[in-house]
Amino acid sequence: MELIRAAKQMTNFVVPFSFGEEYDGKGFEKLVGEAHWEEMKTSPRENLLEHIDVLVRLDPKKETPKETIGRNYRLSQQGRRFYGLAKNESASYTYTYQDQRKGSFTFSIPTIRLFLFETGIGFVVYQMEYQDKIPVFDVADHLYHQKNFAKGYGHIYYQPNLVDSVYDYLEEKGMHVDKTVVRPRMKYGKTPGGILREFQEIDSSLYDSRIRQEEVEGLAERVISVELGEMTRKLVNFLTPTSYFHEFMRNGEAFPSYALVYSGLTLEPEFLEKGNEAERLAYLQTCLFRLRRSFKESYQPCERDLRLEDSAEVYQAFENSYWGFSLEGMVNLTYLVKDEKTNHFLQGNYYGNLEQSYFYLYIIALHQRYALLHLSKQATLLPHSIHDMMKDKGHSMDRLRERIAYFNLRSTFKHVSNITHQDRVYEGIHQSLQIDDLMDKIESEVDSLGSLVNLQKEVRHKKSERVYVGLSTVFVVISTISALWPLFNEFWVLPYQNEAFLGTSVGIILLGLFVIVGREWMVKE
């Protein structure tokens, strides 16, 4: 089939992680300070159930709602520079890959967001935009390369703003530049010559001896390299990350190895004019598979994976709208039709819904999956024997059971919307992320924990019984001796009663020993 281009597209790369910093602790105080994050206030999302809508939303009218389970932040402009990115949100970046084909492509990073949940699970989200009218399968290739942070992937390059580079260069030389004076003028342009002339004219005695023509020209050629895995680590380092779930090791440190992909793409209207119906269907099948899995072109899927009907990974919401789900990510694929109103909606408000409501549902579902994985991992770290449990006194087990119960009450959801197709999209996400299977596993682990707790209690009970038997035996012996002592003194002085008394005493002692041994045997049984 002929080349098909995207009329509109959007992409979010999602990096999950767990953190050790206490939720709302001191690390959170650094978020809007030295870490340069801005907490986002959002309006109600349309059609979502009320208790779902407020899960991650700082309501302007209600600063600290008890029903929220998470918070949402956006990296500030100052933060972009602090972490090594271009300050301008529309700045162009270049990604170069070194596989068999070798190539590069450009894109922008309009926003970087951070979702944090009370369970200790977080997500860094990179929103990326490619060039207009990009070929659809080029998008699929870009997704494959950009989601991989390990194995030499994940390096992006950009040329910083020349004026900012000059500022930074002068400050490195120990001279502070008043940007409020220089930047508004720039009447000679932002070329090396224009910038140099601007600085010289403002104060030649101050600037002329500090920077030369060749220095400015050198800064104009400056290229900055950023590794996404390393930058992600820096973005969340103040939260004490404990795992990236998908990670690789370098010099003894863990880095995220790849991201999940959430994307939306609308095919150009010419799609309906190319090929016959069978060819268009085959194109949709291949396109939907590659975008939802973010696989490279060399991967050849089987017929089952390409199927659009009766597939757990595909939901057709409308005639020209398909959703694809997988563990690697999800996609909404649409195509324009011969209806101006429909096309206007698909290229306008619809993408706002993809970014606000549907992506929010994806984050809610991802939180459930990774929180359950995190809890399962914690379960494996519990004491491995009754002896170790006795030492721990069951505290670790009790805390884990409390976390599981609390998570089940506050963070698990089957239904999220008053709109049928929206709820079905969430159902598809929920199923593809295997949340029910993970929940069954954690419930099985809870049952096992209950059995271990009961066994631990039984061991403690038997131990207590032994102590009780020992103490009661000592008490019986002492009481018996105390009771017999006066009789011993009385009967011992009468010779004809000595044998009877001794026989009785020996009999009582033997009976006492029999009782002691019998009680010990019963306790052991």
C-alpha positions as CSV (number, residue, x, y, z in Angstrom):
1,M,0.0,0.0,0.0
2,E,1.1,3.6,-0.7
3,L,2.7,5.8,1.9
4,I,0.2,6.9,4.6
5,R,0.9,10.0,6.7
6,A,-0.4,11.1,10.1
7,A,-2.7,14.0,10.1
8,K,-2.2,14.4,13.8
9,Q,-0.4,12.5,16.6
10,M,0.7,12.6,20.2
11,T,2.9,10.4,22.3
12,N,3.6,10.0,26.0
13,F,6.5,7.8,27.3
14,V,5.8,6.5,30.8
15,V,8.6,5.4,33.1
16,P,7.4,3.6,36.3
17,F,9.4,3.5,39.5
18,S,9.0,2.9,43.2
19,F,10.3,5.3,45.9
20,G,11.3,5.0,49.5
21,E,10.6,8.6,50.5
22,E,7.6,9.0,52.8
23,Y,4.6,10.2,50.9
24,D,4.2,13.9,51.7
25,G,7.5,13.8,53.6
26,K,10.5,16.0,53.4
27,G,11.3,14.9,49.8
28,F,8.0,16.3,48.7
29,E,8.9,19.7,50.1
30,K,11.8,19.8,47.7
31,L,9.5,19.1,44.7
32,V,8.5,22.7,44.2
33,G,11.7,24.1,45.5
34,E,15.2,22.9,44.6
35,A,13.7,20.1,42.4
36,H,11.8,22.6,40.2
37,W,8.5,20.8,39.9
38,E,5.1,22.7,39.9
39,E,2.1,20.9,41.3
40,M,-0.8,20.9,38.8
41,K,-4.3,22.0,39.6
42,T,-6.9,20.5,37.3
43,S,-10.5,21.0,36.6
44,P,-13.0,18.1,36.8
45,R,-12.6,15.6,34.0
46,E,-15.8,15.1,31.9
47,N,-17.9,11.9,32.4
48,L,-15.6,10.2,34.9
49,L,-17.2,8.9,38.1
50,E,-16.7,11.5,40.8
51,H,-14.5,9.3,43.1
52,I,-12.3,8.4,40.2
53,D,-11.9,11.9,39.0
54,V,-10.5,13.1,42.3
55,L,-7.9,10.3,42.8
56,V,-5.1,12.5,41.3
57,R,-6.4,16.0,41.3
58,L,-5.5,19.0,43.4
59,D,-8.8,20.9,43.4
60,P,-8.3,24.7,43.5
61,K,-11.4,24.9,45.8
62,K,-10.2,22.1,48.1
63,E,-6.4,22.0,48.7
64,T,-6.1,18.7,50.6
65,P,-8.9,16.4,49.7
66,K,-8.8,13.2,51.7
67,E,-10.0,11.1,48.9
68,T,-7.0,11.7,46.7
69,I,-4.4,8.9,46.4
70,G,-1.8,10.7,44.3
71,R,-0.4,14.0,43.1
72,N,0.6,15.4,39.7
73,Y,3.5,17.7,38.9
74,R,5.0,19.5,35.8
75,L,8.6,20.3,35.3
76,S,9.1,24.1,35.3
77,Q,11.1,26.0,32.7
78,Q,13.9,26.5,35.2
79,G,13.8,22.8,35.9
80,R,14.2,22.0,32.2
81,R,17.5,23.9,32.2
82,F,18.5,22.5,35.6
83,Y,18.3,19.0,34.3
84,G,20.0,19.7,31.0
85,L,17.1,20.2,28.6
86,A,16.4,23.2,26.5
87,K,14.3,25.8,28.3
88,N,12.1,26.4,25.4
89,E,9.3,23.8,25.3
90,S,9.2,23.8,21.5
91,A,13.0,23.3,21.1
92,S,14.0,20.7,18.5
93,Y,15.9,17.6,19.6
94,T,17.6,15.0,17.5
95,Y,17.6,11.3,18.2
96,T,20.2,9.2,16.5
97,Y,20.1,5.4,16.5
98,Q,22.8,2.9,15.6
99,D,21.0,-0.3,14.6
100,Q,21.3,-2.0,11.2
101,R,19.5,0.9,9.4
102,K,21.1,3.8,11.3
103,G,19.3,7.1,11.1
104,S,18.0,10.0,13.1
105,F,14.8,12.0,13.5
106,T,13.7,15.2,15.2
107,F,11.1,15.9,17.9
108,S,10.2,18.2,20.7
109,I,9.4,17.7,24.4
110,P,6.5,20.0,25.3
111,T,6.0,18.8,28.9
112,I,7.5,16.4,31.5
113,R,5.2,15.3,34.2
114,L,5.5,13.4,37.4
115,F,2.7,11.3,39.1
116,L,3.3,10.2,42.7
117,F,1.0,7.8,44.7
118,E,0.6,7.1,48.4
119,T,1.6,3.5,47.7
120,G,5.2,4.5,46.9
121,I,4.7,4.2,43.1
122,G,5.5,7.0,40.7
123,F,5.6,7.7,36.9
124,V,7.8,10.1,34.9
125,V,6.0,11.1,31.7
126,Y,7.7,12.5,28.7
127,Q,5.3,14.1,26.2
128,M,7.0,14.1,22.7
129,E,5.8,15.4,19.4
130,Y,7.2,14.5,15.9
131,Q,7.1,16.6,12.7
132,D,3.8,17.3,11.0
133,K,2.5,14.9,8.4
134,I,5.0,12.2,9.4
135,P,4.7,8.8,7.8
136,V,2.8,6.4,10.1
137,F,5.3,3.6,10.1
138,D,8.0,6.2,10.9
139,V,6.1,6.9,14.1
140,A,6.2,3.2,14.9
141,D,9.9,3.1,14.3
142,H,10.5,6.2,16.5
143,L,8.4,4.6,19.3
144,Y,10.5,1.5,19.2
145,H,13.8,3.4,19.4
146,Q,12.8,6.0,21.9
147,K,11.3,3.7,24.5
148,N,14.6,1.9,24.9
149,F,16.8,3.6,27.4
150,A,19.5,0.9,27.6
151,K,21.9,-0.7,25.2
152,G,23.2,2.6,23.8
153,Y,19.7,4.0,23.1
154,G,18.2,7.0,24.8
155,H,20.7,9.7,23.8
156,I,19.2,12.9,22.4
157,Y,21.0,16.0,21.2
158,Y,20.1,19.6,20.8
159,Q,21.6,23.0,20.3
160,P,20.9,25.4,23.2
161,N,19.7,28.9,22.7
162,L,22.8,30.9,21.8
163,V,21.9,33.9,24.1
164,D,21.5,31.5,27.1
165,S,24.8,29.8,26.2
166,V,26.5,33.2,26.3
167,Y,25.0,34.0,29.7
168,D,26.1,30.6,31.0
169,Y,29.6,31.0,29.6
170,L,30.0,34.5,31.2
171,E,28.8,33.3,34.5
172,E,31.2,30.4,34.4
173,K,34.0,33.0,34.0
174,G,32.8,34.6,37.2
175,M,30.7,37.5,35.7
176,H,27.0,37.8,36.4
177,V,25.0,39.3,33.4
178,D,21.8,41.3,34.0
179,K,19.5,39.4,31.6
180,T,16.7,42.0,32.1
181,V,18.9,44.5,30.4
182,V,20.4,42.5,27.6
183,R,17.6,40.2,26.5
184,P,14.9,42.9,25.8
185,R,17.2,44.7,23.4
186,M,18.8,42.2,21.0
187,K,18.3,44.6,18.2
188,Y,21.2,43.2,16.3
189,G,19.7,39.7,16.2
190,K,20.8,36.4,17.8
191,T,23.7,35.6,15.4
192,P,27.2,35.4,17.0
193,G,28.1,38.8,15.5
194,G,24.8,40.4,16.6
195,I,25.1,39.1,20.2
196,L,28.7,40.2,20.5
197,R,27.8,43.7,19.2
198,E,24.9,43.9,21.7
199,F,27.1,43.1,24.6
200,Q,29.8,45.6,23.5
201,E,27.3,48.4,23.0
202,I,25.6,48.0,26.4
203,D,28.9,48.2,28.3
204,S,32.0,47.8,26.3
205,S,34.3,48.3,29.3
206,L,32.6,45.3,31.0
207,Y,31.9,42.9,28.2
208,D,34.4,43.5,25.4
209,S,37.3,42.1,27.4
210,R,35.3,39.1,28.6
211,I,34.1,37.5,25.4
212,R,35.5,37.4,21.9
213,Q,34.1,36.7,18.5
214,E,35.6,33.2,18.2
215,E,34.2,32.3,21.6
216,V,30.6,33.3,20.6
217,E,31.0,31.4,17.3
218,G,32.2,28.4,19.3
219,L,29.1,28.5,21.5
220,A,26.9,28.7,18.4
221,E,28.3,25.3,17.4
222,R,27.7,23.8,20.8
223,V,25.6,20.6,20.9
224,I,24.4,19.1,24.2
225,S,23.8,15.4,24.7
226,V,21.2,14.1,27.2
227,E,20.7,10.4,28.1
228,L,17.0,9.9,29.0
229,G,17.7,7.1,31.5
230,E,20.2,9.1,33.4
231,M,18.0,12.2,33.3
232,T,15.0,10.2,34.6
233,R,17.2,9.0,37.5
234,K,18.1,12.7,38.3
235,L,14.4,13.8,38.1
236,V,13.4,11.4,40.9
237,N,16.6,11.0,42.8
238,F,15.3,13.2,45.7
239,L,12.5,10.7,46.3
240,T,15.0,7.8,46.9
241,P,13.9,5.5,44.1
242,T,14.1,1.8,45.1
243,S,13.2,0.2,41.7
244,Y,12.5,1.1,38.1
245,F,10.8,-2.3,37.5
246,H,12.4,-2.4,34.0
247,E,16.0,-1.5,34.7
248,F,19.7,-2.1,33.8
249,M,22.8,-1.8,35.9
250,R,25.8,0.5,35.2
251,N,28.7,1.0,37.6
252,G,26.6,-0.5,40.3
253,E,23.7,1.8,39.9
254,A,20.2,1.1,38.5
255,F,18.7,3.0,35.5
256,P,15.4,2.6,33.8
257,S,15.8,0.4,30.7
258,Y,12.7,1.3,28.8
259,A,9.4,3.2,28.9
260,L,5.8,2.3,28.3
261,V,4.2,4.0,25.3
262,Y,0.8,5.8,25.2
263,S,0.0,7.3,21.8
264,G,-2.7,8.6,19.6
265,L,-2.6,8.9,15.8
266,T,-5.0,10.0,13.1
267,L,-4.5,8.9,9.5
268,E,-4.7,11.5,6.8
269,P,-8.0,11.6,4.8
270,E,-6.3,10.2,1.7
271,F,-6.2,6.8,3.5
272,L,-9.7,6.0,2.3
273,E,-8.7,6.6,-1.3
274,K,-5.7,4.3,-1.3
275,G,-5.9,0.6,-2.1
276,N,-9.0,-1.6,-1.8
277,E,-10.9,-2.4,1.3
278,A,-8.9,-5.6,2.0
279,E,-5.6,-3.6,1.7
280,R,-6.9,-0.9,4.0
281,L,-8.0,-3.5,6.6
282,A,-4.6,-5.2,6.4
283,Y,-2.9,-1.8,6.9
284,L,-5.0,-1.0,9.9
285,Q,-4.2,-4.4,11.4
286,T,-0.4,-4.0,11.0
287,C,-0.5,-0.4,12.1
288,L,-2.5,-1.0,15.2
289,F,-0.3,-4.0,16.2
290,R,3.0,-2.1,15.8
291,L,1.8,1.0,17.6
292,R,0.3,-0.7,20.6
293,R,3.4,-3.0,21.0
294,S,5.9,-0.4,19.7
295,F,7.7,-3.3,17.9
296,K,10.2,-2.7,15.0
297,E,9.3,-3.5,11.4
298,S,11.3,-6.8,11.3
299,Y,9.0,-8.4,13.8
300,Q,6.4,-10.5,11.9
301,P,3.2,-11.0,14.0
302,C,0.9,-14.0,13.6
303,E,-2.6,-13.8,12.3
304,R,-4.0,-14.0,15.9
305,D,-2.1,-10.9,16.9
306,L,-3.3,-9.0,13.9
307,R,-7.0,-9.8,14.3
308,L,-9.2,-6.7,15.0
309,E,-12.4,-8.7,15.9
310,D,-12.6,-11.0,18.9
311,S,-9.3,-9.8,20.2
312,A,-8.6,-8.9,23.9
313,E,-6.0,-6.4,22.7
314,V,-8.4,-4.4,20.4
315,Y,-11.5,-2.4,21.0
316,Q,-13.3,-0.6,18.2
317,A,-15.1,2.3,19.8
318,F,-16.5,3.8,16.5
319,E,-16.4,3.1,12.8
320,N,-13.1,5.0,12.4
321,S,-11.6,4.6,15.9
322,Y,-9.7,1.7,17.3
323,W,-8.0,1.2,20.7
324,G,-5.1,-1.2,21.1
325,F,-3.8,-2.5,24.4
326,S,-0.7,-4.4,25.5
327,L,1.8,-4.7,28.4
328,E,4.1,-2.5,26.4
329,G,1.6,0.4,26.0
330,M,-1.6,1.4,24.3
331,V,-2.7,3.4,21.3
332,N,-5.8,5.1,19.8
333,L,-5.8,4.9,16.0
334,T,-8.3,6.9,14.1
335,Y,-8.7,8.0,10.5
336,L,-10.4,10.9,8.9
337,V,-13.6,10.5,6.9
338,K,-15.6,12.5,4.4
339,D,-17.4,14.4,7.1
340,E,-16.1,17.8,8.2
341,K,-17.7,17.8,11.6
342,T,-16.2,14.4,12.5
343,N,-12.8,15.4,11.2
344,H,-12.9,18.7,13.0
345,F,-13.6,16.8,16.3
346,L,-10.9,14.2,15.7
347,Q,-8.3,16.9,15.1
348,G,-9.4,19.2,17.9
349,N,-11.1,18.5,21.2
350,Y,-10.6,14.7,20.8
351,Y,-6.9,15.0,21.4
352,G,-7.6,17.0,24.5
353,N,-9.7,14.0,25.8
354,L,-6.9,11.6,24.9
355,E,-4.4,13.7,26.9
356,Q,-6.7,14.5,29.9
357,S,-9.2,11.7,30.5
358,Y,-8.0,8.6,28.7
359,F,-4.3,9.0,29.7
360,Y,-5.5,9.6,33.2
361,L,-7.3,6.3,33.2
362,Y,-4.1,4.6,31.8
363,I,-2.1,6.1,34.8
364,I,-4.8,4.9,37.3
365,A,-4.5,1.3,35.8
366,L,-0.7,1.4,35.6
367,H,-0.7,2.4,39.3
368,Q,-2.7,-0.7,40.2
369,R,-0.3,-3.0,38.2
370,Y,2.9,-1.7,39.6
371,A,1.6,-1.3,43.1
372,L,0.6,-5.0,43.1
373,L,4.1,-5.9,41.7
374,H,5.7,-3.9,44.4
375,L,3.6,-5.5,47.1
376,S,4.4,-9.0,45.7
377,K,8.1,-8.2,45.9
378,Q,7.7,-7.0,49.5
379,A,6.0,-10.3,50.3
380,T,9.1,-12.2,49.1
381,L,11.2,-10.2,51.6
382,L,9.3,-11.5,54.7
383,P,11.0,-13.9,57.1
384,H,11.5,-17.3,55.5
385,S,11.0,-19.5,58.6
386,I,8.9,-19.7,61.8
387,H,12.1,-19.1,63.8
388,D,12.7,-15.8,61.9
389,M,9.0,-14.9,62.3
390,M,9.3,-15.4,66.0
391,K,12.2,-13.0,66.1
392,D,10.3,-10.4,64.0
393,K,7.2,-11.0,66.2
394,G,5.0,-10.8,63.0
395,H,5.5,-7.0,62.7
396,S,6.6,-7.1,59.0
397,M,3.8,-9.4,58.1
398,D,1.2,-7.3,59.9
399,R,2.4,-4.2,58.1
400,L,2.3,-5.8,54.7
401,R,-1.2,-7.1,55.3
402,E,-2.3,-3.7,56.3
403,R,-0.8,-2.2,53.1
404,I,-2.5,-4.7,50.9
405,A,-5.9,-4.1,52.6
406,Y,-5.5,-0.4,52.4
407,F,-4.5,-0.6,48.7
408,N,-7.5,-2.8,47.9
409,L,-9.8,-0.3,49.5
410,R,-8.5,2.9,48.0
411,S,-6.7,2.1,44.8
412,T,-8.5,-0.8,42.9
413,F,-11.4,-0.1,40.5
414,K,-13.4,-2.0,38.0
415,H,-15.5,0.8,36.6
416,V,-14.5,4.4,36.1
417,S,-17.0,6.2,33.9
418,N,-20.6,7.0,33.1
419,I,-19.9,6.6,29.4
420,T,-20.0,3.1,27.9
421,H,-17.1,3.3,25.5
422,Q,-14.9,5.1,28.1
423,D,-15.6,2.3,30.6
424,R,-14.8,-0.3,28.0
425,V,-11.5,1.3,27.1
426,Y,-10.6,1.1,30.8
427,E,-11.7,-2.5,30.9
428,G,-9.4,-3.2,28.0
429,I,-6.5,-1.5,29.8
430,H,-7.3,-3.4,33.0
431,Q,-7.3,-6.7,31.2
432,S,-4.2,-6.2,29.2
433,L,-2.2,-5.2,32.3
434,Q,-3.3,-8.5,34.0
435,I,-4.5,-6.6,37.1
436,D,-7.0,-9.3,38.1
437,D,-4.3,-12.0,37.9
438,L,-1.9,-10.0,40.0
439,M,-4.8,-9.3,42.5
440,D,-5.5,-13.1,42.7
441,K,-1.8,-13.7,43.3
442,I,-1.6,-11.1,46.1
443,E,-4.8,-12.5,47.7
444,S,-3.3,-15.9,47.6
445,E,-0.2,-14.5,49.2
446,V,-2.4,-12.9,51.9
447,D,-4.0,-16.3,52.5
448,S,-0.6,-17.8,52.8
449,L,0.4,-15.1,55.2
450,G,-2.7,-15.9,57.3
451,S,-1.7,-19.5,57.5
452,L,1.8,-18.5,58.5
453,V,0.4,-16.2,61.1
454,N,-1.8,-19.0,62.5
455,L,1.1,-21.4,62.6
456,Q,3.2,-18.8,64.3
457,K,0.5,-18.3,66.9
458,E,0.2,-22.0,67.4
459,V,4.0,-22.3,68.0
460,R,3.8,-19.4,70.5
461,H,0.8,-21.0,72.2
462,K,2.7,-24.3,72.6
463,K,5.7,-22.5,73.9
464,S,3.5,-20.7,76.4
465,E,1.9,-24.0,77.5
466,R,5.3,-25.5,78.1
467,V,6.3,-22.6,80.2
468,Y,3.0,-22.8,82.1
469,V,3.5,-26.6,82.6
470,G,7.0,-26.1,83.9
471,L,5.9,-23.3,86.3
472,S,2.9,-25.2,87.5
473,T,5.0,-28.4,88.1
474,V,7.4,-26.5,90.2
475,F,4.5,-25.0,92.1
476,V,3.0,-28.4,92.7
477,V,6.2,-29.9,93.9
478,I,6.8,-27.0,96.3
479,S,3.2,-27.2,97.5
480,T,3.4,-30.9,98.0
481,I,6.6,-30.7,100.0
482,S,5.2,-27.8,102.1
483,A,2.1,-29.9,102.8
484,L,4.0,-33.1,103.7
485,W,6.7,-31.5,105.8
486,P,4.6,-31.1,109.0
487,L,3.3,-34.7,108.6
488,F,6.9,-35.9,108.1
489,N,8.0,-34.3,111.4
490,E,4.9,-35.8,113.2
491,F,5.1,-39.3,111.8
492,W,8.9,-39.6,111.8
493,V,9.1,-39.6,115.6
494,L,6.8,-42.7,115.8
495,P,8.9,-45.7,114.7
496,Y,6.0,-48.0,114.0
497,Q,4.6,-45.5,111.4
498,N,7.9,-44.8,109.5
499,E,7.4,-47.6,106.9
500,A,3.8,-46.6,106.2
501,F,4.7,-42.9,105.9
502,L,7.6,-43.6,103.6
503,G,5.5,-45.8,101.4
504,T,2.9,-43.1,101.1
505,S,5.4,-40.4,100.4
506,V,7.1,-42.4,97.7
507,G,3.8,-43.2,96.1
508,I,2.8,-39.5,96.0
509,I,6.2,-38.6,94.5
510,L,5.8,-41.3,91.8
511,L,2.3,-40.1,91.1
512,G,3.6,-36.5,90.8
513,L,6.3,-37.6,88.3
514,F,3.8,-39.5,86.3
515,V,1.6,-36.4,86.1
516,I,4.5,-34.3,85.0
517,V,5.7,-36.6,82.3
518,G,2.1,-37.1,81.1
519,R,1.5,-33.3,80.8
520,E,4.8,-32.8,78.9
521,W,3.8,-35.6,76.5
522,M,0.3,-34.1,75.9
523,V,1.8,-30.6,75.2
524,K,4.2,-32.1,72.6
525,E,1.4,-33.9,70.9
